[in-house]
Amino acid sequence: MGEMKFLSSEGDTKISWNPEKEKEVSIAKDKFDELLKKGFIAFRVDDKGKKTSRRIYEFLPYAGTILLIPPIAGG
């Protein structure tokens, strides 16, 4: 099972998918691509629950957990 976590206008949001189900993967990939276009930064989370130090730039259906960090506005 794959899982993507991100902050939305509704609070913490989670999308799950089965890598063997094309429709679920497609929905998750579309959301991933949408969030990247909005400036979110994506990281793969390791099996111990820690984000890796490497960003990912494309959707990985077998990644396990993906964490998307929203852009931060400064001023």
N, C-alpha and C positions, 0 to 999 in steps of 0.2 A: 504494500500500500504506500502511495506517495502522499505527501502533505505539504501544503504551502501556507505560510502564515504571514499576515501583513496587517497593518493598521488601516482601517477605512473610516468613513464618516460614521459608521455604526459601531466603532470600537475595534477590538482585536477580532480579526476574521481568519477563518481557516477553510481551506478548500482541500478536499481529499480526492484521490483517484486511484483506480486499480490500473497499473501499467499494462495489463493485458486487455483492457477495454478501451478501444480506439476513441469512442465518443467521450469518455471521461477524460482521457489524455488531451483530446482536442480542446475541450472546455478549459482545462487547467492551463494549457499552453497559451490559449488566447488571452486569458487573464494575466498570465505572466508577461506576455508581450505588451499588453496594455499598460501594466504598471511600470515596465521599463521605459516606455515612451513618456510616462508622466514624471520620470526622474528617479524612480525607486532604484535602489541598489540591491542586487540579489547575492546571497551567500548560500552555500550548501552547509547543512548542519550535520556534524558527525554522529555516529551512533551513541555517543555519550551526551548528546544534547548541546554541544558547543559548536558555534559557527566556525567554519574554517577561515583561514586568513586569505583565501582566494575567492575573488568575485566570480560569479558565473554570468555569462552573457547570453546564454541560450537555455531554453527549457530542457531539463533532463528528466524524462519520465521515471527512470530508475534511481533517482538521486536520494530517495528516502524523504528527507525533510528539506524544504527550501524556505529561507527566511528573507523577506523583502523589507528593506528599511526605507521609509519615506524620505523625500528630500527635506532638508532643513533650511528654512528661510532665515537669513541673518539681516542685520541692519544696524 
